[in-house]
Amino acid sequence: MASSGVNVLRYTALITGIGYGLYRQAAISTQERIAKTDREYHAKSDLIEKAKVEWIKKTTPREEIGVISNPDDPKFDLEAFLITQMGAK
């Protein structure tokens, strides 16, 4: 049979181990929760940035490039239209 001093050491070691395990598990859980929150935040901020870029693309007026090809438009230039059509072929 073990002496009472040895039993005190065993139970002290057991309780200390359980206490450290609980402390360590709480620390790991906290780190995982913080990492998850950071990932969610970055995912949302990336979506917001993409939405801003698309909104700017959508709302920015497009510049007319090339020649007006609508003959009913008052700014229609037949000569410029024919030159572009000849150059495209």
PDB file with one MODEL, atoms N, CA, C and O in Angstrom:
MODEL        1
ATOM      1  N   MET A   1       0.830  -1.161   0.000  1.00  0.00           N
ATOM      2  CA  MET A   1       0.000   0.000   0.000  1.00  0.00           C
ATOM      3  C   MET A   1       0.885   1.238   0.000  1.00  0.00           C
ATOM      4  O   MET A   1       1.919   1.273   0.667  1.00  0.00           O
ATOM      5  N   ALA A   2       0.483   2.229  -0.735  1.00  0.00           N
ATOM      6  CA  ALA A   2       1.283   3.441  -0.853  1.00  0.00           C
ATOM      7  C   ALA A   2       1.051   4.327   0.364  1.00  0.00           C
ATOM      8  O   ALA A   2      -0.014   4.325   0.981  1.00  0.00           O
ATOM      9  N   SER A   3       2.061   5.057   0.668  1.00  0.00           N
ATOM     10  CA  SER A   3       1.942   5.949   1.825  1.00  0.00           C
ATOM     11  C   SER A   3       1.053   7.135   1.475  1.00  0.00           C
ATOM     12  O   SER A   3       0.791   7.412   0.305  1.00  0.00           O
ATOM     13  N   SER A   4       0.604   7.814   2.494  1.00  0.00           N
ATOM     14  CA  SER A   4      -0.309   8.942   2.263  1.00  0.00           C
ATOM     15  C   SER A   4       0.385  10.075   1.535  1.00  0.00           C
ATOM     16  O   SER A   4      -0.277  10.812   0.804  1.00  0.00           O
ATOM     17  N   GLY A   5       1.700  10.250   1.701  1.00  0.00           N
ATOM     18  CA  GLY A   5       2.436  11.297   0.990  1.00  0.00           C
ATOM     19  C   GLY A   5       2.456  11.054  -0.509  1.00  0.00           C
ATOM     20  O   GLY A   5       2.338  11.986  -1.304  1.00  0.00           O
ATOM     21  N   VAL A   6       2.611   9.764  -0.892  1.00  0.00           N
ATOM     22  CA  VAL A   6       2.615   9.414  -2.317  1.00  0.00           C
ATOM     23  C   VAL A   6       1.218   9.638  -2.910  1.00  0.00           C
ATOM     24  O   VAL A   6       1.091  10.124  -4.035  1.00  0.00           O
ATOM     25  N   ASN A   7       0.184   9.289  -2.163  1.00  0.00           N
ATOM     26  CA  ASN A   7      -1.184   9.507  -2.659  1.00  0.00           C
ATOM     27  C   ASN A   7      -1.476  10.993  -2.833  1.00  0.00           C
ATOM     28  O   ASN A   7      -2.143  11.385  -3.791  1.00  0.00           O
ATOM     29  N   VAL A   8      -0.992  11.810  -1.931  1.00  0.00           N
ATOM     30  CA  VAL A   8      -1.180  13.259  -2.054  1.00  0.00           C
ATOM     31  C   VAL A   8      -0.502  13.750  -3.326  1.00  0.00           C
ATOM     32  O   VAL A   8      -1.078  14.554  -4.058  1.00  0.00           O
ATOM     33  N   LEU A   9       0.709  13.282  -3.599  1.00  0.00           N
ATOM     34  CA  LEU A   9       1.417  13.679  -4.830  1.00  0.00           C
ATOM     35  C   LEU A   9       0.671  13.218  -6.079  1.00  0.00           C
ATOM     36  O   LEU A   9       0.565  13.963  -7.053  1.00  0.00           O
ATOM     37  N   ARG A  10       0.155  11.993  -6.049  1.00  0.00           N
ATOM     38  CA  ARG A  10      -0.575  11.466  -7.213  1.00  0.00           C
ATOM     39  C   ARG A  10      -1.814  12.319  -7.508  1.00  0.00           C
ATOM     40  O   ARG A  10      -2.038  12.737  -8.644  1.00  0.00           O
ATOM     41  N   TYR A  11      -2.607  12.568  -6.473  1.00  0.00           N
ATOM     42  CA  TYR A  11      -3.827  13.337  -6.684  1.00  0.00           C
ATOM     43  C   TYR A  11      -3.537  14.794  -7.026  1.00  0.00           C
ATOM     44  O   TYR A  11      -4.278  15.413  -7.790  1.00  0.00           O
ATOM     45  N   THR A  12      -2.469  15.340  -6.468  1.00  0.00           N
ATOM     46  CA  THR A  12      -2.074  16.705  -6.810  1.00  0.00           C
ATOM     47  C   THR A  12      -1.677  16.771  -8.281  1.00  0.00           C
ATOM     48  O   THR A  12      -2.057  17.701  -8.993  1.00  0.00           O
ATOM     49  N   ALA A  13      -0.912  15.781  -8.730  1.00  0.00           N
ATOM     50  CA  ALA A  13      -0.515  15.732 -10.138  1.00  0.00           C
ATOM     51  C   ALA A  13      -1.741  15.547 -11.034  1.00  0.00           C
ATOM     52  O   ALA A  13      -1.839  16.180 -12.085  1.00  0.00           O
ATOM     53  N   LEU A  14      -2.669  14.690 -10.628  1.00  0.00           N
ATOM     54  CA  LEU A  14      -3.883  14.459 -11.407  1.00  0.00           C
ATOM     55  C   LEU A  14      -4.706  15.736 -11.518  1.00  0.00           C
ATOM     56  O   LEU A  14      -5.134  16.093 -12.616  1.00  0.00           O
ATOM     57  N   ILE A  15      -4.934  16.418 -10.427  1.00  0.00           N
ATOM     58  CA  ILE A  15      -5.746  17.640 -10.433  1.00  0.00           C
ATOM     59  C   ILE A  15      -5.034  18.748 -11.205  1.00  0.00           C
ATOM     60  O   ILE A  15      -5.668  19.519 -11.926  1.00  0.00           O
ATOM     61  N   THR A  16      -3.701  18.823 -11.045  1.00  0.00           N
ATOM     62  CA  THR A  16      -2.943  19.823 -11.799  1.00  0.00           C
ATOM     63  C   THR A  16      -3.046  19.547 -13.302  1.00  0.00           C
ATOM     64  O   THR A  16      -3.211  20.482 -14.086  1.00  0.00           O
ATOM     65  N   GLY A  17      -2.954  18.303 -13.708  1.00  0.00           N
ATOM     66  CA  GLY A  17      -3.081  17.926 -15.120  1.00  0.00           C
ATOM     67  C   GLY A  17      -4.448  18.244 -15.682  1.00  0.00           C
ATOM     68  O   GLY A  17      -4.567  18.752 -16.797  1.00  0.00           O
ATOM     69  N   ILE A  18      -5.476  17.947 -14.916  1.00  0.00           N
ATOM     70  CA  ILE A  18      -6.838  18.247 -15.364  1.00  0.00           C
ATOM     71  C   ILE A  18      -7.030  19.759 -15.475  1.00  0.00           C
ATOM     72  O   ILE A  18      -7.627  20.239 -16.438  1.00  0.00           O
ATOM     73  N   GLY A  19      -6.530  20.505 -14.500  1.00  0.00           N
ATOM     74  CA  GLY A  19      -6.638  21.967 -14.539  1.00  0.00           C
ATOM     75  C   GLY A  19      -5.906  22.555 -15.735  1.00  0.00           C
ATOM     76  O   GLY A  19      -6.423  23.447 -16.408  1.00  0.00           O
ATOM     77  N   TYR A  20      -4.690  22.051 -16.004  1.00  0.00           N
ATOM     78  CA  TYR A  20      -3.941  22.535 -17.166  1.00  0.00           C
ATOM     79  C   TYR A  20      -4.650  22.163 -18.458  1.00  0.00           C
ATOM     80  O   TYR A  20      -4.690  22.965 -19.391  1.00  0.00           O
ATOM     81  N   GLY A  21      -5.204  20.973 -18.528  1.00  0.00           N
ATOM     82  CA  GLY A  21      -5.934  20.545 -19.733  1.00  0.00           C
ATOM     83  C   GLY A  21      -7.130  21.440 -20.014  1.00  0.00           C
ATOM     84  O   GLY A  21      -7.378  21.821 -21.158  1.00  0.00           O
ATOM     85  N   LEU A  22      -7.870  21.772 -18.961  1.00  0.00           N
ATOM     86  CA  LEU A  22      -9.016  22.670 -19.142  1.00  0.00           C
ATOM     87  C   LEU A  22      -8.567  24.055 -19.593  1.00  0.00           C
ATOM     88  O   LEU A  22      -9.181  24.665 -20.469  1.00  0.00           O
ATOM     89  N   TYR A  23      -7.488  24.545 -18.985  1.00  0.00           N
ATOM     90  CA  TYR A  23      -6.960  25.858 -19.363  1.00  0.00           C
ATOM     91  C   TYR A  23      -6.495  25.857 -20.823  1.00  0.00           C
ATOM     92  O   TYR A  23      -6.789  26.788 -21.572  1.00  0.00           O
ATOM     93  N   ARG A  24      -5.775  24.820 -21.217  1.00  0.00           N
ATOM     94  CA  ARG A  24      -5.240  24.736 -22.583  1.00  0.00           C
ATOM     95  C   ARG A  24      -6.369  24.615 -23.608  1.00  0.00           C
ATOM     96  O   ARG A  24      -6.322  25.241 -24.667  1.00  0.00           O
ATOM     97  N   GLN A  25      -7.376  23.812 -23.288  1.00  0.00           N
ATOM     98  CA  GLN A  25      -8.512  23.654 -24.197  1.00  0.00           C
ATOM     99  C   GLN A  25      -9.252  24.975 -24.375  1.00  0.00           C
ATOM    100  O   GLN A  25      -9.686  25.302 -25.480  1.00  0.00           O
ATOM    101  N   ALA A  26      -9.395  25.727 -23.298  1.00  0.00           N
ATOM    102  CA  ALA A  26     -10.056  27.038 -23.396  1.00  0.00           C
ATOM    103  C   ALA A  26      -9.238  27.983 -24.270  1.00  0.00           C
ATOM    104  O   ALA A  26      -9.801  28.742 -25.059  1.00  0.00           O
ATOM    105  N   ALA A  27      -7.916  27.940 -24.135  1.00  0.00           N
ATOM    106  CA  ALA A  27      -7.058  28.807 -24.947  1.00  0.00           C
ATOM    107  C   ALA A  27      -7.151  28.430 -26.423  1.00  0.00           C
ATOM    108  O   ALA A  27      -7.228  29.306 -27.285  1.00  0.00           O
ATOM    109  N   ILE A  28      -7.145  27.132 -26.717  1.00  0.00           N
ATOM    110  CA  ILE A  28      -7.236  26.677 -28.118  1.00  0.00           C
ATOM    111  C   ILE A  28      -8.595  27.064 -28.709  1.00  0.00           C
ATOM    112  O   ILE A  28      -8.672  27.525 -29.847  1.00  0.00           O
ATOM    113  N   SER A  29      -9.655  26.876 -27.939  1.00  0.00           N
ATOM    114  CA  SER A  29     -10.995  27.231 -28.428  1.00  0.00           C
ATOM    115  C   SER A  29     -11.093  28.725 -28.722  1.00  0.00           C
ATOM    116  O   SER A  29     -11.704  29.130 -29.711  1.00  0.00           O
ATOM    117  N   THR A  30     -10.493  29.534 -27.867  1.00  0.00           N
ATOM    118  CA  THR A  30     -10.509  30.981 -28.071  1.00  0.00           C
ATOM    119  C   THR A  30      -9.759  31.359 -29.345  1.00  0.00           C
ATOM    120  O   THR A  30     -10.218  32.203 -30.114  1.00  0.00           O
ATOM    121  N   GLN A  31      -8.607  30.733 -29.566  1.00  0.00           N
ATOM    122  CA  GLN A  31      -7.831  31.012 -30.777  1.00  0.00           C
ATOM    123  C   GLN A  31      -8.605  30.614 -32.027  1.00  0.00           C
ATOM    124  O   GLN A  31      -8.603  31.342 -33.019  1.00  0.00           O
ATOM    125  N   GLU A  32      -9.265  29.464 -31.983  1.00  0.00           N
ATOM    126  CA  GLU A  32     -10.050  29.025 -33.136  1.00  0.00           C
ATOM    127  C   GLU A  32     -11.223  29.967 -33.401  1.00  0.00           C
ATOM    128  O   GLU A  32     -11.534  30.269 -34.553  1.00  0.00           O
ATOM    129  N   ARG A  33     -11.867  30.426 -32.340  1.00  0.00           N
ATOM    130  CA  ARG A  33     -12.994  31.350 -32.495  1.00  0.00           C
ATOM    131  C   ARG A  33     -12.533  32.670 -33.104  1.00  0.00           C
ATOM    132  O   ARG A  33     -13.206  33.234 -33.966  1.00  0.00           O
ATOM    133  N   ILE A  34     -11.381  33.155 -32.649  1.00  0.00           N
ATOM    134  CA  ILE A  34     -10.843  34.405 -33.195  1.00  0.00           C
ATOM    135  C   ILE A  34     -10.462  34.219 -34.661  1.00  0.00           C
ATOM    136  O   ILE A  34     -10.727  35.094 -35.486  1.00  0.00           O
ATOM    137  N   ALA A  35      -9.845  33.089 -34.988  1.00  0.00           N
ATOM    138  CA  ALA A  35      -9.459  32.824 -36.381  1.00  0.00           C
ATOM    139  C   ALA A  35     -10.696  32.725 -37.274  1.00  0.00           C
ATOM    140  O   ALA A  35     -10.689  33.221 -38.401  1.00  0.00           O
ATOM    141  N   LYS A  36     -11.750  32.093 -36.778  1.00  0.00           N
ATOM    142  CA  LYS A  36     -12.986  31.969 -37.555  1.00  0.00           C
ATOM    143  C   LYS A  36     -13.604  33.345 -37.803  1.00  0.00           C
ATOM    144  O   LYS A  36     -14.063  33.640 -38.906  1.00  0.00           O
ATOM    145  N   THR A  37     -13.608  34.173 -36.772  1.00  0.00           N
ATOM    146  CA  THR A  37     -14.153  35.525 -36.909  1.00  0.00           C
ATOM    147  C   THR A  37     -13.347  36.334 -37.917  1.00  0.00           C
ATOM    148  O   THR A  37     -13.916  37.076 -38.718  1.00  0.00           O
ATOM    149  N   ASP A  38     -12.014  36.194 -37.882  1.00  0.00           N
ATOM    150  CA  ASP A  38     -11.161  36.901 -38.839  1.00  0.00           C
ATOM    151  C   ASP A  38     -11.423  36.428 -40.268  1.00  0.00           C
ATOM    152  O   ASP A  38     -11.490  37.239 -41.192  1.00  0.00           O
ATOM    153  N   ARG A  39     -11.570  35.114 -40.448  1.00  0.00           N
ATOM    154  CA  ARG A  39     -11.849  34.588 -41.794  1.00  0.00           C
ATOM    155  C   ARG A  39     -13.175  35.125 -42.316  1.00  0.00           C
ATOM    156  O   ARG A  39     -13.267  35.522 -43.478  1.00  0.00           O
ATOM    157  N   GLU A  40     -14.203  35.140 -41.469  1.00  0.00           N
ATOM    158  CA  GLU A  40     -15.504  35.660 -41.887  1.00  0.00           C
ATOM    159  C   GLU A  40     -15.417  37.146 -42.230  1.00  0.00           C
ATOM    160  O   GLU A  40     -16.004  37.599 -43.212  1.00  0.00           O
ATOM    161  N   TYR A  41     -14.683  37.898 -41.415  1.00  0.00           N
ATOM    162  CA  TYR A  41     -14.533  39.329 -41.667  1.00  0.00           C
ATOM    163  C   TYR A  41     -13.839  39.584 -42.997  1.00  0.00           C
ATOM    164  O   TYR A  41     -14.273  40.432 -43.777  1.00  0.00           O
ATOM    165  N   HIS A  42     -12.757  38.846 -43.256  1.00  0.00           N
ATOM    166  CA  HIS A  42     -12.027  39.044 -44.510  1.00  0.00           C
ATOM    167  C   HIS A  42     -12.867  38.612 -45.711  1.00  0.00           C
ATOM    168  O   HIS A  42     -12.807  39.240 -46.768  1.00  0.00           O
ATOM    169  N   ALA A  43     -13.643  37.551 -45.554  1.00  0.00           N
ATOM    170  CA  ALA A  43     -14.506  37.122 -46.656  1.00  0.00           C
ATOM    171  C   ALA A  43     -15.548  38.200 -46.965  1.00  0.00           C
ATOM    172  O   ALA A  43     -15.810  38.498 -48.131  1.00  0.00           O
ATOM    173  N   LYS A  44     -16.137  38.778 -45.928  1.00  0.00           N
ATOM    174  CA  LYS A  44     -17.134  39.825 -46.148  1.00  0.00           C
ATOM    175  C   LYS A  44     -16.503  41.087 -46.720  1.00  0.00           C
ATOM    176  O   LYS A  44     -17.089  41.736 -47.587  1.00  0.00           O
ATOM    177  N   SER A  45     -15.307  41.441 -46.241  1.00  0.00           N
ATOM    178  CA  SER A  45     -14.661  42.648 -46.761  1.00  0.00           C
ATOM    179  C   SER A  45     -14.259  42.451 -48.223  1.00  0.00           C
ATOM    180  O   SER A  45     -14.316  43.396 -49.010  1.00  0.00           O
ATOM    181  N   ASP A  46     -13.851  41.221 -48.597  1.00  0.00           N
ATOM    182  CA  ASP A  46     -13.542  40.958 -50.000  1.00  0.00           C
ATOM    183  C   ASP A  46     -14.795  41.100 -50.863  1.00  0.00           C
ATOM    184  O   ASP A  46     -14.742  41.664 -51.956  1.00  0.00           O
ATOM    185  N   LEU A  47     -15.917  40.588 -50.366  1.00  0.00           N
ATOM    186  CA  LEU A  47     -17.170  40.735 -51.115  1.00  0.00           C
ATOM    187  C   LEU A  47     -17.569  42.195 -51.259  1.00  0.00           C
ATOM    188  O   LEU A  47     -18.060  42.610 -52.308  1.00  0.00           O
ATOM    189  N   ILE A  48     -17.358  42.967 -50.211  1.00  0.00           N
ATOM    190  CA  ILE A  48     -17.690  44.394 -50.261  1.00  0.00           C
ATOM    191  C   ILE A  48     -16.808  45.101 -51.282  1.00  0.00           C
ATOM    192  O   ILE A  48     -17.291  45.935 -52.048  1.00  0.00           O
ATOM    193  N   GLU A  49     -15.521  44.775 -51.298  1.00  0.00           N
ATOM    194  CA  GLU A  49     -14.614  45.391 -52.272  1.00  0.00           C
ATOM    195  C   GLU A  49     -15.003  45.020 -53.701  1.00  0.00           C
ATOM    196  O   GLU A  49     -14.990  45.872 -54.589  1.00  0.00           O
ATOM    197  N   LYS A  50     -15.349  43.751 -53.927  1.00  0.00           N
ATOM    198  CA  LYS A  50     -15.785  43.338 -55.261  1.00  0.00           C
ATOM    199  C   LYS A  50     -17.064  44.063 -55.665  1.00  0.00           C
ATOM    200  O   LYS A  50     -17.219  44.472 -56.815  1.00  0.00           O
ATOM    201  N   ALA A  51     -17.975  44.217 -54.712  1.00  0.00           N
ATOM    202  CA  ALA A  51     -19.230  44.917 -55.005  1.00  0.00           C
ATOM    203  C   ALA A  51     -18.971  46.379 -55.334  1.00  0.00           C
ATOM    204  O   ALA A  51     -19.618  46.940 -56.219  1.00  0.00           O
ATOM    205  N   LYS A  52     -18.029  47.003 -54.629  1.00  0.00           N
ATOM    206  CA  LYS A  52     -17.698  48.396 -54.924  1.00  0.00           C
ATOM    207  C   LYS A  52     -17.134  48.535 -56.332  1.00  0.00           C
ATOM    208  O   LYS A  52     -17.498  49.455 -57.065  1.00  0.00           O
ATOM    209  N   VAL A  53     -16.249  47.623 -56.706  1.00  0.00           N
ATOM    210  CA  VAL A  53     -15.658  47.678 -58.046  1.00  0.00           C
ATOM    211  C   VAL A  53     -16.742  47.487 -59.103  1.00  0.00           C
ATOM    212  O   VAL A  53     -16.782  48.219 -60.092  1.00  0.00           O
ATOM    213  N   GLU A  54     -17.622  46.507 -58.898  1.00  0.00           N
ATOM    214  CA  GLU A  54     -18.691  46.275 -59.870  1.00  0.00           C
ATOM    215  C   GLU A  54     -19.653  47.456 -59.926  1.00  0.00           C
ATOM    216  O   GLU A  54     -20.139  47.805 -61.002  1.00  0.00           O
ATOM    217  N   TRP A  55     -19.934  48.072 -58.786  1.00  0.00           N
ATOM    218  CA  TRP A  55     -20.829  49.230 -58.772  1.00  0.00           C
ATOM    219  C   TRP A  55     -20.208  50.377 -59.545  1.00  0.00           C
ATOM    220  O   TRP A  55     -20.895  51.066 -60.298  1.00  0.00           O
ATOM    221  N   ILE A  56     -18.896  50.589 -59.363  1.00  0.00           N
ATOM    222  CA  ILE A  56     -18.216  51.652 -60.103  1.00  0.00           C
ATOM    223  C   ILE A  56     -18.261  51.366 -61.597  1.00  0.00           C
ATOM    224  O   ILE A  56     -18.495  52.270 -62.399  1.00  0.00           O
ATOM    225  N   LYS A  57     -18.037  50.102 -61.974  1.00  0.00           N
ATOM    226  CA  LYS A  57     -18.125  49.739 -63.393  1.00  0.00           C
ATOM    227  C   LYS A  57     -19.526  49.989 -63.933  1.00  0.00           C
ATOM    228  O   LYS A  57     -19.697  50.455 -65.060  1.00  0.00           O
ATOM    229  N   LYS A  58     -20.521  49.674 -63.121  1.00  0.00           N
ATOM    230  CA  LYS A  58     -21.900  49.801 -63.570  1.00  0.00           C
ATOM    231  C   LYS A  58     -22.333  51.257 -63.694  1.00  0.00           C
ATOM    232  O   LYS A  58     -23.056  51.607 -64.626  1.00  0.00           O
ATOM    233  N   THR A  59     -21.900  52.110 -62.764  1.00  0.00           N
ATOM    234  CA  THR A  59     -22.387  53.482 -62.751  1.00  0.00           C
ATOM    235  C   THR A  59     -21.521  54.449 -63.540  1.00  0.00           C
ATOM    236  O   THR A  59     -21.951  55.568 -63.821  1.00  0.00           O
ATOM    237  N   THR A  60     -20.318  54.045 -63.901  1.00  0.00           N
ATOM    238  CA  THR A  60     -19.458  54.929 -64.677  1.00  0.00           C
ATOM    239  C   THR A  60     -19.972  54.991 -66.110  1.00  0.00           C
ATOM    240  O   THR A  60     -20.187  53.953 -66.736  1.00  0.00           O
ATOM    241  N   PRO A  61     -20.171  56.187 -66.630  1.00  0.00           N
ATOM    242  CA  PRO A  61     -20.664  56.281 -68.011  1.00  0.00           C
ATOM    243  C   PRO A  61     -19.595  55.788 -68.991  1.00  0.00           C
ATOM    244  O   PRO A  61     -18.408  56.087 -68.861  1.00  0.00           O
ATOM    245  N   ARG A  62     -20.052  55.048 -69.942  1.00  0.00           N
ATOM    246  CA  ARG A  62     -19.134  54.512 -70.947  1.00  0.00           C
ATOM    247  C   ARG A  62     -18.854  55.577 -72.001  1.00  0.00           C
ATOM    248  O   ARG A  62     -19.742  56.321 -72.418  1.00  0.00           O
ATOM    249  N   GLU A  63     -17.620  55.623 -72.406  1.00  0.00           N
ATOM    250  CA  GLU A  63     -17.245  56.579 -73.446  1.00  0.00           C
ATOM    251  C   GLU A  63     -17.463  55.933 -74.809  1.00  0.00           C
ATOM    252  O   GLU A  63     -17.207  54.744 -75.004  1.00  0.00           O
ATOM    253  N   GLU A  64     -17.932  56.729 -75.726  1.00  0.00           N
ATOM    254  CA  GLU A  64     -18.130  56.237 -77.083  1.00  0.00           C
ATOM    255  C   GLU A  64     -16.777  56.024 -77.740  1.00  0.00           C
ATOM    256  O   GLU A  64     -15.979  56.955 -77.851  1.00  0.00           O
ATOM    257  N   ILE A  65     -16.526  54.827 -78.165  1.00  0.00           N
ATOM    258  CA  ILE A  65     -15.274  54.530 -78.856  1.00  0.00           C
ATOM    259  C   ILE A  65     -15.632  54.196 -80.299  1.00  0.00           C
ATOM    260  O   ILE A  65     -16.500  53.365 -80.567  1.00  0.00           O
ATOM    261  N   GLY A  66     -14.963  54.845 -81.195  1.00  0.00           N
ATOM    262  CA  GLY A  66     -15.215  54.549 -82.594  1.00  0.00           C
ATOM    263  C   GLY A  66     -16.194  55.524 -83.218  1.00  0.00           C
ATOM    264  O   GLY A  66     -16.379  56.649 -82.753  1.00  0.00           O
ATOM    265  N   VAL A  67     -16.800  55.059 -84.266  1.00  0.00           N
ATOM    266  CA  VAL A  67     -17.673  55.894 -85.084  1.00  0.00           C
ATOM    267  C   VAL A  67     -19.120  55.532 -84.801  1.00  0.00           C
ATOM    268  O   VAL A  67     -19.448  54.377 -84.528  1.00  0.00           O
ATOM    269  N   ILE A  68     -19.971  56.530 -84.872  1.00  0.00           N
ATOM    270  CA  ILE A  68     -21.402  56.301 -84.677  1.00  0.00           C
ATOM    271  C   ILE A  68     -21.931  55.613 -85.927  1.00  0.00           C
ATOM    272  O   ILE A  68     -21.773  56.108 -87.043  1.00  0.00           O
ATOM    273  N   SER A  69     -22.567  54.454 -85.715  1.00  0.00           N
ATOM    274  CA  SER A  69     -23.043  53.682 -86.869  1.00  0.00           C
ATOM    275  C   SER A  69     -24.549  53.805 -87.082  1.00  0.00           C
ATOM    276  O   SER A  69     -25.097  53.148 -87.967  1.00  0.00           O
ATOM    277  N   ASN A  70     -25.213  54.613 -86.306  1.00  0.00           N
ATOM    278  CA  ASN A  70     -26.648  54.813 -86.456  1.00  0.00           C
ATOM    279  C   ASN A  70     -26.888  55.986 -87.412  1.00  0.00           C
ATOM    280  O   ASN A  70     -26.561  57.125 -87.080  1.00  0.00           O
ATOM    281  N   PRO A  71     -27.450  55.723 -88.588  1.00  0.00           N
ATOM    282  CA  PRO A  71     -27.648  56.807 -89.547  1.00  0.00           C
ATOM    283  C   PRO A  71     -28.697  57.836 -89.099  1.00  0.00           C
ATOM    284  O   PRO A  71     -28.737  58.945 -89.632  1.00  0.00           O
ATOM    285  N   ASP A  72     -29.532  57.483 -88.140  1.00  0.00           N
ATOM    286  CA  ASP A  72     -30.539  58.432 -87.660  1.00  0.00           C
ATOM    287  C   ASP A  72     -29.976  59.397 -86.619  1.00  0.00           C
ATOM    288  O   ASP A  72     -30.638  60.370 -86.259  1.00  0.00           O
ATOM    289  N   ASP A  73     -28.762  59.140 -86.133  1.00  0.00           N
ATOM    290  CA  ASP A  73     -28.119  60.006 -85.139  1.00  0.00           C
ATOM    291  C   ASP A  73     -27.664  61.298 -85.823  1.00  0.00           C
ATOM    292  O   ASP A  73     -27.083  61.256 -86.907  1.00  0.00           O
ATOM    293  N   PRO A  74     -27.930  62.448 -85.188  1.00  0.00           N
ATOM    294  CA  PRO A  74     -27.522  63.707 -85.820  1.00  0.00           C
ATOM    295  C   PRO A  74     -25.992  63.847 -85.935  1.00  0.00           C
ATOM    296  O   PRO A  74     -25.513  64.634 -86.751  1.00  0.00           O
ATOM    297  N   LYS A  75     -25.242  63.115 -85.152  1.00  0.00           N
ATOM    298  CA  LYS A  75     -23.784  63.193 -85.218  1.00  0.00           C
ATOM    299  C   LYS A  75     -23.188  62.147 -86.156  1.00  0.00           C
ATOM    300  O   LYS A  75     -21.969  61.977 -86.191  1.00  0.00           O
ATOM    301  N   PHE A  76     -24.016  61.455 -86.906  1.00  0.00           N
ATOM    302  CA  PHE A  76     -23.550  60.408 -87.819  1.00  0.00           C
ATOM    303  C   PHE A  76     -22.692  61.009 -88.928  1.00  0.00           C
ATOM    304  O   PHE A  76     -23.078  61.975 -89.585  1.00  0.00           O
ATOM    305  N   ASP A  77     -21.505  60.404 -89.121  1.00  0.00           N
ATOM    306  CA  ASP A  77     -20.579  60.866 -90.160  1.00  0.00           C
ATOM    307  C   ASP A  77     -20.380  59.717 -91.132  1.00  0.00           C
ATOM    308  O   ASP A  77     -19.737  58.719 -90.808  1.00  0.00           O
ATOM    309  N   LEU A  78     -20.947  59.868 -92.349  1.00  0.00           N
ATOM    310  CA  LEU A  78     -20.905  58.798 -93.343  1.00  0.00           C
ATOM    311  C   LEU A  78     -19.479  58.493 -93.763  1.00  0.00           C
ATOM    312  O   LEU A  78     -19.120  57.325 -93.917  1.00  0.00           O
ATOM    313  N   GLU A  79     -18.670  59.503 -93.949  1.00  0.00           N
ATOM    314  CA  GLU A  79     -17.294  59.292 -94.397  1.00  0.00           C
ATOM    315  C   GLU A  79     -16.497  58.496 -93.360  1.00  0.00           C
ATOM    316  O   GLU A  79     -15.796  57.547 -93.712  1.00  0.00           O
ATOM    317  N   ALA A  80     -16.600  58.874 -92.097  1.00  0.00           N
ATOM    318  CA  ALA A  80     -15.875  58.159 -91.040  1.00  0.00           C
ATOM    319  C   ALA A  80     -16.400  56.734 -90.909  1.00  0.00           C
ATOM    320  O   ALA A  80     -15.631  55.805 -90.666  1.00  0.00           O
ATOM    321  N   PHE A  81     -17.706  56.564 -91.071  1.00  0.00           N
ATOM    322  CA  PHE A  81     -18.289  55.232 -90.997  1.00  0.00           C
ATOM    323  C   PHE A  81     -17.765  54.338 -92.111  1.00  0.00           C
ATOM    324  O   PHE A  81     -17.403  53.186 -91.868  1.00  0.00           O
ATOM    325  N   LEU A  82     -17.723  54.864 -93.331  1.00  0.00           N
ATOM    326  CA  LEU A  82     -17.245  54.065 -94.455  1.00  0.00           C
ATOM    327  C   LEU A  82     -15.744  53.735 -94.320  1.00  0.00           C
ATOM    328  O   LEU A  82     -15.324  52.635 -94.680  1.00  0.00           O
ATOM    329  N   ILE A  83     -14.955  54.654 -93.817  1.00  0.00           N
ATOM    330  CA  ILE A  83     -13.524  54.406 -93.622  1.00  0.00           C
ATOM    331  C   ILE A  83     -13.323  53.284 -92.593  1.00  0.00           C
ATOM    332  O   ILE A  83     -12.482  52.406 -92.782  1.00  0.00           O
ATOM    333  N   THR A  84     -14.089  53.320 -91.523  1.00  0.00           N
ATOM    334  CA  THR A  84     -13.953  52.252 -90.511  1.00  0.00           C
ATOM    335  C   THR A  84     -14.417  50.924 -91.048  1.00  0.00           C
ATOM    336  O   THR A  84     -13.833  49.891 -90.723  1.00  0.00           O
ATOM    337  N   GLN A  85     -15.450  50.924 -91.863  1.00  0.00           N
ATOM    338  CA  GLN A  85     -15.935  49.666 -92.421  1.00  0.00           C
ATOM    339  C   GLN A  85     -14.934  49.094 -93.425  1.00  0.00           C
ATOM    340  O   GLN A  85     -14.776  47.876 -93.502  1.00  0.00           O
ATOM    341  N   MET A  86     -14.282  49.913 -94.165  1.00  0.00           N
ATOM    342  CA  MET A  86     -13.274  49.455 -95.122  1.00  0.00           C
ATOM    343  C   MET A  86     -12.024  48.954 -94.383  1.00  0.00           C
ATOM    344  O   MET A  86     -11.382  47.995 -94.814  1.00  0.00           O
ATOM    345  N   GLY A  87     -11.689  49.612 -93.269  1.00  0.00           N
ATOM    346  CA  GLY A  87     -10.519  49.212 -92.497  1.00  0.00           C
ATOM    347  C   GLY A  87     -10.759  47.933 -91.714  1.00  0.00           C
ATOM    348  O   GLY A  87      -9.808  47.216 -91.400  1.00  0.00           O
ATOM    349  N   ALA A  88     -11.996  47.636 -91.397  1.00  0.00           N
ATOM    350  CA  ALA A  88     -12.315  46.426 -90.624  1.00  0.00           C
ATOM    351  C   ALA A  88     -12.219  45.177 -91.481  1.00  0.00           C
ATOM    352  O   ALA A  88     -12.028  44.083 -90.949  1.00  0.00           O
ATOM    353  N   LYS A  89     -12.346  45.312 -92.788  1.00  0.00           N
ATOM    354  CA  LYS A  89     -12.314  44.135 -93.670  1.00  0.00           C
ATOM    355  C   LYS A  89     -10.950  43.823 -94.133  1.00  0.00           C
ATOM    356  O   LYS A  89     -10.756  42.864 -94.880  1.00  0.00           O
TER     357      LYS A  89
ENDMDL
END
